Amino acid sequence: MKDSDLYPFKFTEIYKPYIWGGNNLRKIGKNIKNDETVAESWEISDHDEDISRVKNGPLAGKSLRWLVETFGEDLCPKTGNGRFPVLIKYIDANRRLSVQVHPDDDYAGAHESPGELGKTECWFVMDAPPGAELIMGLQKGIDKQVFTRMIAENRIEEGLNRLAVFRGDFIFIKTGTVHAILEGIMVCEIQENSDTTYRLYDWGRKGRDGKPRPLHVEKALDVITFPRSELYEQYMEEIVVDYAGDEKNISHTLVRCPYFNIDHLKYTREFDISINESHFNALNILDGSGSIHYAAGHVPFKKGETILIPRSVGNCYIKTSGVEMLKTFL
């Protein structure tokens, strides 16, 4: 197959049955049974054994790793570990997640397995009940010494900052930021291709084996960012991205960073998807349906699906009467 024969890919979902999940991903079209617990649906993944496989077109069954190795920069830029650079998932926090923090690339490279990365990530809130909150950062004025004492005295909850969230909020989480998704919230998560997580606190919860789940307090304290009081407001303001989410037939810039670029698109008519110099476009369909039209054909899509458009597909256009999506590219 020539590079010019590449097409928009869909991948078979990789479901993760973590104890805090539920079956709410059915709301976005995932095939989950009533009694099945699914916490995360990994949509595009090239991480360790969790490697996505194509489920549409002539290359159905091929792995994302094979695509990267075979088509190189027609699919994604060169990376230090040879893997696809982002991991995209949908998360159902039927119950609250642990309070956690992620390291940067340097710390992960020095303290985790070879080739492992840090984890800069972001969340688009797809569903949130009235009164929904996230844990995001610490209370103003808390430094490492104070927080270490709070942990030792089992008073960690007193130091956590709570952030009210609503459907459509976009949260950008830099490495070093303490955070947790709380119960009832569903998000689309886009992140560095990493699963490096340091669990700081788990609400006294026990795992399926009846034992408390492991914590990583020492590593967490190594990597947590403790902003000085005079910089606290600025630090927190950079977490919630302000954009006009209700506007239609327009694209809004959400994030530009070394690890991924993300736009929010909401259209009620046909519109173009420009590849330009980007290596790929990954589309998360948040709502609505339609089809992607390119030189060699078209691929239909609906809510809850994720599509990867390689660079060699070229510019294409979307036919729809209503769609909301995230576009991730490098």
WOZI-V986491 format. One record per residue. N is the residue number from 1. SS is DSSP state (~ for helix, > for strand, _ for the rest). D_FIRST is the distance of its C-alpha to the first C-alpha in Angstrom with 2 decimals. Layout:
N;SS;D_FIRST  N;SS;D_FIRST
This chain:
1;_;0.00  2;_;3.81  3;~;6.68  4;~;8.16  5;~;6.30  6;_;8.04  7;_;11.30  8;_;14.71  9;>;14.88  10;_;17.96  11;>;18.93  12;_;21.47  13;_;24.75  14;>;26.38  15;>;30.10  16;>;32.81  17;_;36.27  18;_;38.50  19;_;42.17  20;_;42.56  21;_;39.98  22;>;40.64  23;_;38.82  24;~;38.95  25;~;35.17  26;~;35.64  27;~;36.98  28;~;33.51  29;_;31.98  30;_;31.11  31;_;31.74  32;_;34.62  33;_;37.61  34;_;41.17  35;_;42.11  36;_;38.90  37;_;38.96  38;>;35.83  39;_;36.46  40;>;32.96  41;>;29.59  42;>;26.93  43;>;24.28  44;>;21.93  45;_;22.70  46;>;21.53  47;>;25.04  48;_;26.18  49;_;25.71  50;>;25.06  51;>;21.30  52;_;19.79  53;>;17.29  54;>;15.16  55;_;17.14  56;_;15.49  57;_;12.59  58;_;9.63  59;_;9.47  60;_;13.25  61;_;14.91  62;_;12.74  63;>;15.15  64;~;15.52  65;~;16.25  66;~;12.92  67;~;11.24  68;~;13.86  69;~;13.52  70;~;9.79  71;~;9.70  72;~;13.43  73;~;15.37  74;~;12.88  75;_;13.83  76;_;17.29  77;_;19.86  78;_;20.72  79;_;23.27  80;_;25.98  81;_;24.95  82;_;21.15  83;_;20.99  84;_;20.09  85;_;23.32  86;>;24.76  87;>;25.75  88;>;26.48  89;>;28.78  90;>;31.43  91;>;34.84  92;>;37.75  93;>;40.94  94;_;43.09  95;_;45.37  96;_;45.69  97;_;43.44  98;_;44.96  99;>;46.08  100;>;43.64  101;>;42.45  102;_;39.38  103;_;39.52  104;_;37.87  105;~;35.23  106;~;37.96  107;~;39.97  108;~;37.07  109;~;35.90  110;~;39.46  111;~;40.36  112;_;37.30  113;_;34.65  114;_;32.67  115;_;29.93  116;_;31.43  117;_;31.92  118;_;34.61  119;_;34.14  120;_;34.67  121;>;34.07  122;>;34.96  123;>;35.87  124;>;35.87  125;>;38.67  126;>;37.47  127;>;40.69  128;_;44.09  129;_;47.44  130;_;50.64  131;_;51.84  132;_;48.52  133;>;48.39  134;>;46.20  135;>;47.47  136;>;46.54  137;>;48.22  138;>;51.78  139;_;55.12  140;_;56.41  141;_;58.42  142;_;57.00  143;_;56.29  144;~;55.05  145;~;58.59  146;~;59.47  147;~;56.24  148;~;56.61  149;~;60.09  150;~;58.94  151;~;56.43  152;~;59.16  153;_;61.50  154;_;58.92  155;_;59.18  156;~;55.56  157;~;55.35  158;~;58.07  159;~;55.88  160;>;52.75  161;>;52.09  162;>;51.23  163;>;49.27  164;>;49.50  165;_;46.15  166;_;45.15  167;_;42.09  168;_;40.01  169;_;41.19  170;>;38.71  171;>;39.59  172;>;38.30  173;>;39.17  174;_;39.32  175;_;39.56  176;_;43.16  177;_;43.96  178;_;45.58  179;>;44.20  180;>;43.90  181;>;42.74  182;_;45.74  183;_;46.08  184;_;44.83  185;>;42.19  186;>;38.50  187;>;36.13  188;>;32.56  189;>;32.11  190;>;29.75  191;>;30.20  192;>;29.17  193;_;26.98  194;_;30.12  195;_;32.49  196;_;35.49  197;_;38.49  198;>;42.19  199;>;44.27  200;>;47.66  201;>;49.41  202;_;48.68  203;_;51.68  204;_;53.32  205;_;50.59  206;>;49.92  207;_;46.71  208;_;46.20  209;_;48.06  210;_;51.10  211;_;50.98  212;>;50.41  213;_;46.86  214;_;46.57  215;_;47.31  216;_;46.27  217;~;49.25  218;~;49.59  219;~;46.02  220;~;46.24  221;~;49.43  222;~;47.77  223;~;45.10  224;_;46.85  225;_;47.55  226;_;51.25  227;_;51.71  228;_;55.18  229;~;57.33  230;~;57.31  231;~;53.48  232;~;53.06  233;~;52.81  234;~;50.22  235;~;48.14  236;~;48.26  237;~;47.64  238;_;44.27  239;_;43.10  240;>;43.32  241;_;41.25  242;_;43.20  243;_;41.34  244;_;42.27  245;_;40.33  246;_;42.10  247;_;41.13  248;_;38.70  249;_;36.23  250;>;35.81  251;>;33.74  252;>;35.65  253;>;34.82  254;>;35.44  255;>;34.35  256;>;33.29  257;_;33.16  258;_;31.28  259;_;29.38  260;_;28.26  261;>;29.15  262;>;30.01  263;>;31.17  264;>;32.86  265;>;32.11  266;>;34.31  267;>;33.94  268;_;35.49  269;_;33.62  270;_;30.32  271;>;29.13  272;>;26.38  273;>;24.09  274;_;23.73  275;_;21.06  276;_;22.81  277;_;22.58  278;_;21.71  279;_;18.64  280;>;18.39  281;>;20.70  282;>;21.69  283;>;23.91  284;>;26.62  285;>;28.20  286;>;31.90  287;>;33.30  288;>;32.57  289;>;29.51  290;>;27.35  291;>;23.81  292;>;21.20  293;>;20.32  294;>;17.53  295;_;16.34  296;_;14.03  297;>;16.37  298;>;18.48  299;>;18.93  300;>;22.54  301;>;24.31  302;>;27.78  303;_;30.19  304;_;29.25  305;_;25.47  306;>;23.25  307;>;20.04  308;>;17.76  309;>;16.38  310;>;14.06  311;~;15.32  312;~;12.50  313;~;13.38  314;_;16.62  315;_;20.05  316;>;20.60  317;>;23.74  318;>;25.35  319;>;27.42  320;>;30.22  321;>;33.95  322;>;34.22  323;>;32.02  324;>;32.64  325;>;29.90  326;>;29.29  327;>;26.60  328;>;25.66  329;>;23.94  330;_;24.09
